Every structure is written in structure tokens, then in C-alpha cells.
Amino acid sequence: MDEFVIDFQYFQGPNKEVIIKELALSNVYTNVNLSWIVRSPKKFSFTFKTVEAQTSFFRQIDYVQKNIHGINYDDGCVSFYKCRNAVQEICKNATCVFVKGSERVKFVKEVIFCSNSMSVIDLDECGCPTYCTKNSKITKINHLALIRHTLMNIEQSCRSIIVRANKHGHSKYG
């Protein structure tokens, strides 16, 4: 059985919904990495209560593009649903999936795996070190390389934690 690490970059929609821009998946044991650049909903398809809310949303998109992940809101070649279906198919026989951060764990459990019985483990609770600094400038050119490097760092930093937890049959991890 396989175990996977999932990471993703996203925008936050006007109603605080997660709008995935890139999702990366890595097999803990084989180091096979996959990633998808996801199409976003059209900016003007959202309903805004006020002009200020619309302005705030567009400012947030601009800030995230320039300062966080560097992916343009309009970039993307695959729908979120195709990406989600691919992840579900790849992970269907997995014993568990590792994600870093409680918000991401919640999203992966509820939206990617639709609250099924997939075990999703928060790497923060495993003592996994932080893998990205706020001072690192990300651009579209190096984003895919960065997310793959991030996944490899998570795997290397946490592999012993994951293996130890599985060996001891720790209920929290499987």
C-alpha cells in the first residue's frame, strides 16, 4: 500500500472558498511526483455584495500572484474536478495521505476525498519542520520546481516520523 504527500497553492474566493491553482502529489516510497495547474472560475462569475468587496477580491488576487505563489489567476489547463478525480484514483489504495497544515487537511478530507474514510494526517502534528519561508520569492517559472522540492523536503524530514508511526501501529497515523 502506498502513502502520499499532497500540497497545493490556492487563492481565497470572495466567500472564503479555496480556489486551487496548483495541486502536487508525491508518493512517499517511490518519490513519483505529479502536479496539475488548475483552471480557476472566471473572476467575473462571482457575485459581490459591494464594490468594495469586489475591489478587495481583485487586490487579494494581485497580492497572492505577486507575493505568494506567482501563479496567474487565469492560468490553468485542467478543471479542478478532473484534478480531484485523478488524485482520488491515484490514492484509492493508499493507507493514508499526509498534508501540512490543519486548513489544508480539512480541505483535502472534505473536498478532495469527499469525507470518505481516507486517513489524512497533518504533518504539523507529526513534528515535521516548516518547509517554506515567508521571505522566499516564488515566480511562475520556478513554482513547479519549488513545489516538487517542497514535497521532497517534507518526505525527507518526515519519512522517519511516518515510518516509525506505521511500525508501531500508532492509531493516529493509520
N, C-alpha and C positions, 0 to 999 in steps of 0.2 A: 504494500500500500504506500502511496505517496503522500507527502506533505508539501504544502505550497506557502509561499510568502506573496501577499498581494500589497501593492502600493498604488496610489493614484493621485493625480493632480486635478484640481477642480475649481470652478467658480461657484459662488453662492448666489442663487437666484433671488429675485425680489421678495419672495415669500420664505426665504432662508432655506430653500431646497438646494440640494447638491447637484451641480451640473458638471458631470465628469468630462474632463478634457483628455486625459491620458490615463490608461489603466495598464499596469505592468504586473506580470505574474511570473514567478520563478519557482521551479521545482527544487526543494531543499536538498535532495540527494543527487540529482543529475545535473544541476546548475543550468538547465534549459530555461532560457528567458524568453518571454513573449510580451509584446506590448501593442496597444492599439491607441491611435489618436481618434477621439470620438467627436462626431458632429454634435454641435450644440443646437438647441432650439433657436429659431430666429429671434433676435433681440426685440423685435417689434411685435412678437406674438404674445408677450406678457401684458397683462392688464395692470396699470399703475393707478393707485388711488389719487396721487397728486403728481404735479410736475416735479416737485422736489424729490419724490420717491424715484421717478424715472431718472432724474439727473444723478441722484446718489448711486443708482444701479450702474449707470454708464461710467461713473467715476471709479467705482469699485472694480469694474472690468478692466479699465485702463490701468489702474494701480497694480492689480494682480498680474496682468500681462507684462508690465514693465519691471516689477519688483519681486515677484514671487516665482512663477514658473516660466514666464516668457512665451507661452503658447497663445497665439491669437485666438480670440473667441470664435472667429469664423472658420478656423482650421478644423480639419477632421475628415476622415474618409469612411468611417463606419458608424452605423447608428449605435446608440447605447444598447438597444435590445439585442442586436447581433453580437456585440461585445459580451454582454451578460450571458447570452446563450452559449457562447464559446467557452467562457470561464466555467459555467456550470457543467458543460460536457467534459472539459479537461479535468475538473476537480471531482467528478462524480464518484470516483472510488477512493478519494483522499480520506485519510484518517482525520486530518484537521488542516486548517488554514491559519496562518499567522499574519497579523496585521498590527501596525504600530499606531497606537492611539485609540482612546475609547470612542471618539466620534466616528472614526473610520471603521472600527469594529462594529458599531451599531449599523452603519450604512451597509457594510458587507453582509451582515446577518439578515437584515430586513429587506434590502433591495436586491443585492446580488443573489443571495441564496433563498430569498423569499421566506425567511423564518423557518426553513426546514431544519432537519436535525444535524446539519453540518456544524462541527465544533470549530468555532472561531476564537482564537487565542490572542489576547492583547500582549504584544511583546513588551510593552511598558511594565506590565505586571510580572514579566519574567526577568526583569532587571537588565533588559537589553539597552545598551547606551544609545544616546541620541545620535542620529546618523546624518543630520544636516544642520548647518549653522545659518543663522539669520543673515550673516554677512556674505554668504556665497551668492554671487550674481549668476543667475541662470538665464541663458538665452535659448531661443528656439534651436539653434544649431547644436548646442551641446546637451539639450534636455534629455533626449533619449539615452545618451551615454551616461548622463548623471543618474537617471532613474535606475538603469541597469547596475551602475556602480553602487548605488544606494542599496539595492536588493542584495548584491554580493556582500556588502558590509554588514547588513542585517544578518545574512546567513552565517558569515564567518563569526560575528560577535555572539550570535545566539545559538549556533549549532550545538555547542556543548550543553547549553541550558535545555534545548529541545531534546537532545539525545538522553541526557540524564533524567529528565521528566518522564520520557517514554519508557526508559529502562525500569524505573521504579513504579511504573503504573500509576503515577500521580493523577488522581481523578480530575484535577483542574486542567490537565493538559491532554485529555483524551478520554 
